[in-house]
Amino acid sequence: MNSAFFLSMANRGSSAEKGHKHIADLARRYGFCYSKVGCGEIEISIAGDTPIASPAKTQPFGFVLGRHGDALTQDRFLKVDIQDNKIRLENDYSGSIPVFYASRNGLVLSNIEPAVFHASDGCLEDLDAANVFGFLKFNHFIWDETAWSHIHQTLPDSETIFDARTGKVTSKYLQTVKSSDALVGMEDHRVAEHFYELNADLVNQSMAADDEIILPLSSGYDSRLILAAISENPEIAEKTKCFTYGAPGSIEVHAARALSREANVYWSHIDLPCQFLERDKLSDIGDVFGASLHMHGMYQLEFWDEIKAHHGVSDTAVLTSGFMTGVPAGQHNGLLGITRPDTSLVKAMGNFSQSKVWADEDLLKMPIFHNTDALALAESRFHQAFDRFDGELHQKAVMFDVWTRQRNFISYYPRTFEWLVPTRSPHMRADYANFFMSISKEMLFNRKAVEMMFLNHYPAMSKVASNSNGFFSLGGGTKNLIFLASRIMGKLGLSALVPESYRGQAADFDLRALRHSQETSLYPLFEDNNLAIEFAAQFGGQDLFRGEYQKAFNGGIKSYEKLISLQALATNLQASTKGI
């Protein structure tokens, strides 16, 4: 397995060497082999499981990132082929392994954004106001942009070709996921039967050859789908261990304990120490993600460390992830509310809680956003994603979600873990998405096909409460009504009145970690140097940052979420001053 690469022209000089050094440092830090090879006029650094030798001078060269078997469609992947100073990239249908590139002073590209930033001599002046506005408002980048005006991302489900000599970039949409009506009109129970068979096949194919399987188990549907299939395969069930983090009485722990008991697999609760915001840990994750880092919790790394330290996991263990399970199944169609072709996509994406962290008026007061028409640009970029897919409105909504929020937000999960442990994503398959693009609107809406499959094939598991769909989730009306009420009370600041098992827990991890590490939790926002001060001035100043920090320290999770978005932007800048 290869985890990272950086590519540049051989004559790029000292700037390019910063990118190569960045990959070498990551390889050493995480225990990977580091190889630097030449192919024509191109130099490539690769961090992977095994060393790689340079090809003969005139021979083509290629490698793959992510897990791959006989067919590249089995999981997340990025395929790289190089010949005659041209680089051809092919990625999976969701673009789950991003590639960042810049052509300033010569072409450089990598799946590690900080390597490109450093190699292209990135600086504060490269911050792009409209791009950053979208990042702060929605907590993810929208289409091909990054925080920096000179750095872009490749698009999902594409073949992208770079000419290393001219810097020309061409892209072809591969259309591996297509709309159809193959299962429209079929009886609901037969659709559920098709899905049952598909889920079992995908999970078994993904993990049959592995020696030990670690499944982070929650109350949600995604990990539950994996567990359900595992429970019917005794050979896989015997080598599976499930772990759950959260307060002992939380819904996540309560549900996971019940689900694993029903599946007859090993389960244990992990009590996180919540020290994942210490400075060295922030530096580790920042060096992988840079400004593409978003607000998803970094407690996942601590979760794996605790499993390794206290639960006897073998060196050959793999971790399986529910990445790209719920969204293709219509998880967010109801929330998005895209019911007409002229529905505002900015408004639709604004329905997610992560899009409510910054109010528009607060953003527009910041100096960096003066005289920008960022909302109109965001609408245009969202439409590039939405209109790309050829299908019915409800199908386009699914792929819009996959290609915008999901690609940038949820993909953090496997991209984080893969530095520590091989990660399997059984539903990261085009045929999984194509199934949901072939069923009726009613069966797609809010994962109805998934719920029907559970009710028909796993009735005991379906009775275990889930927090996935709010009032509409499995588990029964009374419990779901309590969940709905608890969410409302949480928003009103009345969480202390909610029974512990119904409280949301992720925010508690963040706030405990913040109180443990204090201002260091937000490194480098409060650094006492010119760059940190100039950066802060663009967004209202360090006094504003400290005011939000104090609110966060006192329990204001929204203030914490505001600051970690800004922290992500500051990470690359701070590293650029240290000779990296």
C-alpha positions in Angstrom: 0.0 0.0 0.0 1.2 3.5 -0.9 0.0 6.4 1.2 1.6 9.5 -0.2 3.4 10.9 -3.3 4.9 14.1 -4.5 5.9 14.8 -8.1 7.9 17.6 -9.7 10.1 18.3 -12.7 13.7 17.3 -12.0 15.0 20.9 -12.6 12.6 22.6 -10.1 15.4 23.2 -7.6 15.2 24.0 -3.9 11.4 24.8 -3.8 10.6 21.3 -5.2 12.9 19.7 -2.7 10.7 21.1 0.1 7.9 18.9 -1.3 10.1 15.8 -1.6 11.4 16.4 2.0 7.9 16.7 3.3 7.0 13.2 2.0 10.3 11.8 3.3 9.5 13.2 6.8 6.0 11.7 6.8 7.4 8.3 5.7 9.9 8.3 8.6 7.3 9.5 11.1 4.7 6.9 10.3 7.1 4.0 9.6 6.7 3.8 5.8 9.5 3.1 3.2 10.6 6.2 1.3 11.5 6.1 -2.3 12.6 8.8 -4.7 12.6 7.7 -8.3 13.1 9.4 -11.7 11.1 8.9 -14.8 12.3 11.0 -17.7 12.4 14.6 -16.5 10.1 13.9 -13.6 11.0 13.1 -10.0 8.6 11.3 -7.7 8.7 10.7 -3.9 6.6 7.9 -2.6 5.8 6.8 1.0 4.6 3.2 1.0 4.9 -0.3 2.4 7.8 -1.4 0.2 10.7 0.4 -1.6 10.3 1.3 -5.2 13.0 1.2 -7.8 13.4 3.7 -10.7 12.4 2.5 -14.1 14.7 2.3 -17.1 15.1 5.8 -18.6 12.7 5.3 -21.5 10.2 3.0 -19.7 6.8 4.1 -18.3 6.3 4.1 -14.6 3.2 3.8 -12.4 1.9 3.1 -8.9 -1.4 3.1 -7.0 -2.4 4.7 -3.8 -5.0 3.1 -1.6 -6.1 -0.5 -1.4 -6.5 -2.4 -4.7 -7.0 -6.0 -5.7 -7.6 -7.6 -9.1 -9.7 -4.6 -10.0 -9.2 -1.0 -9.0 -12.9 -0.7 -8.3 -12.7 -2.7 -5.1 -12.0 0.2 -2.8 -10.6 3.8 -2.6 -7.9 4.3 -5.2 -5.7 6.7 -7.1 -3.8 5.3 -10.1 -0.8 7.2 -11.4 0.9 6.5 -14.7 3.9 8.4 -16.1 5.3 8.3 -19.6 7.0 10.8 -22.0 6.8 13.5 -19.3 3.0 13.2 -19.0 1.3 12.2 -15.8 -2.1 10.4 -16.1 -4.2 10.1 -12.9 -7.4 8.0 -12.5 -9.4 8.1 -9.3 -12.5 6.5 -7.8 -16.0 7.7 -8.3 -16.0 10.0 -5.2 -12.4 11.3 -5.6 -11.7 10.1 -2.1 -7.9 10.5 -2.4 -7.5 14.1 -3.4 -4.7 15.4 -5.6 -3.5 18.9 -5.3 -1.5 20.7 -8.0 0.2 24.0 -8.8 2.0 25.1 -11.9 3.6 28.3 -10.6 7.4 28.0 -11.3 6.8 24.6 -12.8 4.4 21.7 -12.2 4.1 20.1 -8.7 1.4 17.7 -7.5 0.7 15.5 -4.5 -2.1 13.9 -2.5 -0.5 15.8 0.5 -1.6 19.5 0.2 1.2 20.9 2.4 3.8 19.4 0.1 2.4 21.3 -2.8 2.0 24.5 -0.8 5.7 24.5 0.3 7.0 23.4 -3.1 5.1 26.2 -4.8 6.4 28.8 -2.4 3.0 29.4 -0.9 2.5 32.5 1.3 -0.2 34.5 3.1 -0.8 36.6 0.0 -2.0 33.4 -1.8 -5.1 33.1 0.4 -8.1 33.3 -2.0 -10.9 35.2 -0.3 -13.8 33.6 -2.1 -12.4 30.1 -1.7 -11.8 30.7 2.0 -15.3 32.1 2.4 -16.8 28.9 1.1 -14.5 26.8 3.3 -15.6 28.7 6.5 -19.3 28.8 5.6 -19.6 25.1 4.6 -16.6 23.7 6.4 -15.3 22.1 3.2 -14.1 23.2 -0.2 -16.8 22.9 -3.0 -15.3 21.8 -6.3 -11.7 22.1 -7.6 -10.6 25.0 -5.4 -8.4 25.1 -2.3 -7.6 27.9 0.2 -4.9 29.1 -2.1 -5.4 30.9 -5.4 -2.6 29.0 -7.2 -3.4 25.4 -6.0 -6.3 23.3 -7.3 -7.7 19.8 -6.8 -8.4 17.2 -9.4 -12.1 16.3 -9.8 -13.7 13.0 -8.7 -14.4 10.1 -11.2 -11.9 11.5 -13.7 -8.9 10.8 -15.8 -6.6 13.8 -15.5 -3.5 14.3 -17.6 -0.7 16.7 -16.8 1.9 17.7 -19.3 4.9 18.3 -17.1 6.8 20.4 -19.6 4.0 22.8 -20.5 1.9 22.6 -17.3 -1.3 21.9 -19.4 -4.0 20.0 -17.6 -6.8 18.1 -19.3 -9.6 16.2 -17.6 -12.1 13.6 -18.7 -15.2 12.6 -16.7 -15.3 8.8 -16.5 -19.0 8.3 -15.5 -18.5 5.1 -13.6 -21.7 5.8 -11.7 -24.8 6.2 -14.0 -28.5 6.7 -13.4 -31.0 4.0 -14.4 -34.5 2.8 -13.6 -33.6 -0.9 -13.5 -35.2 -1.5 -10.1 -37.9 1.2 -10.3 -41.3 -0.4 -10.0 -40.0 -3.5 -8.3 -41.7 -4.4 -5.1 -40.0 -2.8 -2.0 -39.2 -6.2 -0.4 -37.5 -7.3 -3.5 -35.4 -4.2 -3.7 -34.4 -4.8 0.0 -33.5 -8.4 -1.0 -31.2 -7.1 -3.8 -29.5 -4.8 -1.3 -29.1 -7.5 1.3 -27.2 -9.7 -1.2 -25.1 -6.7 -2.4 -24.1 -5.7 1.1 -23.1 -9.3 2.0 -21.1 -9.7 -1.2 -19.2 -6.4 -0.7 -18.3 -6.9 2.9 -17.2 -10.5 2.4 -15.1 -9.6 -0.7 -13.5 -6.7 1.2 -12.4 -8.7 4.3 -12.3 -12.4 3.6 -8.5 -12.5 3.2 -7.6 -10.4 6.3 -6.3 -12.0 9.5 -7.8 -9.6 12.0 -10.5 -6.9 11.5 -11.2 -3.9 13.6 -14.6 -2.3 13.3 -15.3 1.1 15.0 -18.9 0.5 15.9 -21.5 3.3 16.6 -25.2 3.4 16.8 -25.4 4.6 13.1 -26.3 2.7 10.0 -22.9 2.6 8.3 -21.0 0.5 10.7 -24.2 -1.5 11.4 -24.4 -2.5 7.8 -20.8 -3.9 7.9 -21.5 -5.7 11.2 -24.7 -7.2 9.9 -22.9 -8.9 7.0 -20.1 -10.0 9.2 -22.5 -11.6 11.7 -23.6 -14.1 9.0 -20.1 -15.1 8.0 -18.6 -17.1 11.0 -15.1 -17.1 9.6 -15.1 -13.3 9.4 -17.0 -12.8 12.7 -14.4 -14.8 14.6 -11.6 -12.5 13.6 -13.5 -9.3 14.1 -13.2 -7.0 17.1 -15.5 -4.0 17.6 -14.7 -0.9 19.6 -16.7 2.2 20.6 -15.6 5.4 22.2 -18.0 7.7 24.1 -19.3 8.2 27.6 -20.3 4.8 29.2 -24.0 5.7 29.2 -24.1 7.3 25.8 -26.3 6.1 22.9 -23.2 5.1 20.9 -21.9 2.8 23.6 -25.4 1.5 24.5 -26.2 0.6 20.9 -22.8 -0.8 20.0 -22.9 -3.1 23.0 -26.3 -4.4 22.0 -25.4 -4.8 18.3 -22.2 -6.7 18.9 -24.0 -9.0 21.3 -26.6 -9.7 18.7 -23.8 -10.3 16.1 -21.8 -12.5 18.5 -18.6 -10.6 17.9 -16.0 -9.2 20.4 -16.7 -5.7 21.6 -15.0 -3.3 24.1 -15.5 0.3 25.1 -12.6 2.7 24.7 -12.3 5.5 27.2 -10.4 8.3 25.4 -8.0 10.3 27.5 -8.8 13.3 25.2 -5.3 14.6 24.7 -5.5 14.7 20.9 -5.1 18.4 20.7 -1.6 18.5 22.1 0.8 20.4 19.8 2.8 17.4 18.5 -0.5 15.7 17.5 -1.7 18.9 15.8 1.6 19.1 13.8 1.2 15.4 12.7 -2.2 15.9 11.3 -1.5 19.3 9.9 1.4 17.9 8.0 -0.9 15.5 6.3 -3.9 17.7 5.6 -2.8 21.3 5.9 -5.6 23.7 4.9 -7.7 20.9 3.6 -8.2 19.8 7.2 -11.8 20.4 8.4 -13.7 20.1 11.6 -14.0 16.3 11.9 -12.5 15.3 15.2 -8.9 14.2 15.6 -9.8 11.9 18.4 -9.9 9.1 15.9 -6.1 8.9 16.0 -6.2 8.7 19.8 -8.9 6.0 19.5 -6.6 3.8 17.4 -3.7 4.4 19.8 -5.8 3.3 22.7 -6.9 0.1 20.9 -3.3 -0.8 20.0 -2.0 0.0 23.5 -4.6 -1.9 25.6 -6.4 -4.5 23.5 -3.8 -6.8 21.9 -4.3 -5.9 18.3 -1.9 -7.7 15.9 0.4 -6.0 13.5 -1.5 -7.5 10.6 -4.9 -6.1 11.7 -6.9 -4.0 9.3 -9.6 -1.4 10.1 -12.9 -1.4 8.3 -14.7 1.9 7.7 -18.3 2.8 6.8 -16.9 5.5 4.5 -19.2 6.2 1.6 -22.0 3.9 2.9 -24.9 6.3 3.9 -24.7 9.1 1.4 -25.1 7.0 -1.8 -28.1 5.4 -0.1 -29.9 8.8 0.2 -28.8 9.7 3.7 -29.1 13.4 3.2 -31.7 13.9 0.5 -34.4 14.9 3.0 -32.1 17.3 4.7 -30.9 18.9 1.5 -34.4 19.5 0.4 -33.6 19.9 -3.3 -37.1 19.6 -4.8 -36.9 21.8 -7.8 -34.2 22.5 -10.5 -34.0 26.1 -9.3 -33.5 25.2 -5.6 -30.6 27.3 -4.3 -27.7 24.8 -3.7 -26.1 27.3 -1.2 -29.3 27.2 0.8 -29.5 23.4 0.5 -25.9 22.9 1.7 -26.7 25.4 4.5 -29.1 22.9 6.0 -26.2 20.9 7.5 -25.2 21.9 11.0 -21.6 22.4 9.9 -22.8 25.1 7.6 -24.2 27.1 10.5 -21.0 27.7 12.4 -20.3 31.1 10.9 -23.2 33.5 10.1 -22.9 35.2 6.7 -23.0 38.6 8.3 -20.1 37.7 10.7 -18.0 36.5 7.8 -18.6 39.5 5.6 -17.5 41.8 8.4 -14.0 40.3 8.2 -11.4 42.3 6.2 -10.5 39.4 3.9 -14.1 39.2 2.6 -14.7 42.9 1.9 -15.9 43.4 -1.7 -16.2 39.7 -2.5 -19.3 38.0 -4.2 -18.4 34.7 -2.5 -22.0 33.4 -2.2 -22.7 33.7 -5.9 -19.4 32.0 -6.7 -20.3 29.2 -4.2 -23.7 28.7 -6.0 -21.9 28.5 -9.3 -19.4 25.9 -8.0 -22.1 23.8 -6.4 -23.9 23.7 -9.7 -20.8 22.4 -11.4 -21.1 19.4 -9.2 -24.9 19.1 -9.3 -25.2 19.5 -13.1 -22.4 17.1 -13.9 -24.5 14.1 -13.1 -27.0 13.0 -15.7 -30.0 11.8 -13.8 -33.3 12.6 -12.1 -33.3 15.4 -9.5 -33.2 13.0 -6.5 -30.2 11.1 -8.1 -28.4 14.3 -8.8 -28.9 15.4 -5.2 -27.1 12.2 -4.1 -24.1 12.7 -6.3 -24.0 16.4 -5.4 -23.6 15.4 -1.8 -21.0 12.8 -2.7 -18.9 15.1 -4.7 -19.0 18.2 -2.5 -19.5 17.7 1.3 -18.8 13.9 1.4 -15.6 14.0 -0.7 -14.1 16.7 1.6 -15.7 16.0 4.9 -16.3 12.3 5.6 -13.3 11.2 3.5 -11.1 12.6 6.4 -11.9 9.4 8.3 -10.1 6.8 6.1 -7.5 9.3 5.1 -6.6 9.8 8.7 -6.5 6.2 9.7 -4.6 4.9 6.7 -1.4 6.4 8.1 -1.6 4.1 11.1 -3.4 1.0 9.9 -4.6 -0.5 6.5 -8.2 0.6 6.0 -11.0 -1.3 4.2 -14.0 0.6 2.8 -16.3 -2.2 1.6 -19.0 0.2 0.2 -16.5 2.4 -1.6 -17.5 0.8 -4.9 -19.2 2.1 -8.0 -21.5 -0.8 -8.1 -22.7 0.1 -4.6 -23.6 3.6 -5.8 -25.1 2.3 -9.0 -27.5 0.2 -7.0 -29.0 3.3 -5.4 -29.0 5.1 -8.7 -31.4 2.4 -10.0 -34.1 2.4 -7.3 -37.2 4.6 -6.9 -37.1 8.0 -5.4 -39.2 6.7 -2.4 -36.7 3.9 -1.7 -33.7 6.2 -2.0 -35.2 8.9 0.3 -33.5 8.9 3.7 -32.1 5.4 3.2 -35.5 3.6 3.1 -34.0 0.7 1.2 -31.4 0.3 4.0 -34.0 0.4 6.7 -36.3 -2.1 4.9 -33.3 -4.5 4.5 -32.6 -4.4 8.2 -36.3 -4.9 9.1 -36.6 -7.9 6.8 -33.2 -9.6 7.5 -31.9 -8.3 10.8 -35.0 -7.6 12.9 -33.2 -7.8 16.3 -30.5 -5.3 15.0 -33.2 -3.0 13.7 -34.7 -2.7 17.2 -31.4 -1.2 18.5 -31.9 2.6 18.5 -30.0 4.6 16.0 -29.1 8.3 15.9 -28.8 8.2 12.1 -32.1 9.6 10.9 -33.5 11.4 13.9 -37.2 10.8 14.3 -37.2 8.5 11.3 -34.5 6.1 12.4 -34.8 2.5 13.4 -35.5 1.6 17.0 -39.0 2.7 17.6 -41.0 5.9 18.0 -40.6 6.6 21.7 -36.8 6.5 21.7 -36.6 8.5 18.5 -38.9 11.2 19.9 -36.5 11.5 22.9 -33.6 11.8 20.5 -35.3 14.5 18.6 -36.2 16.4 21.8 -32.6 16.0 23.1 -31.2 17.6 20.0 -33.5 20.5 20.3 -32.6 20.9 24.0 -28.9 20.7 23.1 -29.3 23.6 20.6 -30.9 25.6 23.4 -28.0 25.0 25.8 -30.1 22.6 28.0 -28.0 19.4 27.5 -27.6 19.0 31.2 -31.3 18.3 31.5 -31.1 15.5 28.9 -30.6 11.9 30.0 -26.9 10.9 29.5 -27.7 8.2 27.0 -29.3 10.7 24.7 -26.7 13.4 24.7 -24.4 14.0 21.7 -20.8 13.1 22.7 -18.4 14.2 20.0 -18.4 17.8 21.2 -17.6 16.6 24.7 -14.4 15.0 23.4 -13.3 18.2 21.8 -14.0 20.4 24.8 -12.2 18.0 27.1 -9.2 18.1 24.8 -9.4 21.9 24.6 -9.4 22.2 28.4 -6.5 19.8 28.6 -4.2 21.6 26.1 -5.7 25.1 26.5 -4.4 27.6 23.9 -2.1 25.0 22.5 -5.2 23.3 21.2 -5.5 26.0 18.6 -1.8 26.2 17.5 -0.7 28.2 15.6 -3.5 30.8 15.9 -2.0 32.5 19.0 1.7 32.4 18.0 3.6 35.6 18.8 5.1 36.3 15.4 4.4 38.6 12.5 2.8 35.9 10.3 0.3 34.8 12.9 -0.6 38.4 13.7 -1.0 39.3 10.0 -3.1 36.2 9.4 -5.4 37.0 12.3 -5.8 40.6 11.1 -7.4 39.2 7.9 -10.2 37.6 10.0 -10.7 40.2 12.7 -7.6 40.0 14.9 -6.2 37.8 17.6 -8.4 39.6 20.2 -11.4 38.1 18.3 -9.7 34.7 18.3 -9.1 34.9 22.1 -12.7 35.9 22.7 -13.9 32.8 20.8 -11.4 30.7 22.6 -12.7 31.8 26.0 -16.2 30.9 24.9 -15.0 27.5 23.8 -13.2 26.9 27.0 -16.4 27.6 28.9 -18.3 25.1 26.8 -19.2 26.9 23.6 -18.8 24.2 20.9 -19.7 26.6 18.1 -16.8 28.9 19.1 -14.5 25.9 19.0 -15.7 24.9 15.6 -15.1 28.5 14.3 -11.5 28.5 15.5 -10.5 25.0 14.2 -11.6 26.1 10.7 -9.2 29.1 10.9 -6.6 26.8 12.5 -6.6 24.6 9.4 -5.9 27.7 7.2 -3.1 28.8 9.5 -1.3 25.4 9.6 0.5 25.6 6.2 1.5 29.2 6.7 3.1 28.6 10.0 5.1 25.6 8.7 6.3 27.6 5.7 8.3 29.9 8.0 10.2 27.0 9.6 12.2 25.8 6.5 10.0 22.8 5.8 
